[in-house]
């Protein structure tokens, strides 16, 4: 037999869960210490520079 649920309560709970997930994501993004944030940004910059350094130059047109 199926469980009877109150649709209004289910809708409100789904909204609460979504807000909680968004809050957890923001806490993870903005709640880290400055040295950790700087290290993460420095690593991202290093990876971007390494990727850009391997870019091939366009060959000049001999036409």
Secondary structure, 3 states (H helix, E strand, C coil): CCCCCCHHHHHHHHHHHHHHHHHHHHHHHHCCCHHHHHHHHHHHHHHHHHHHHCCCCCCCCCC
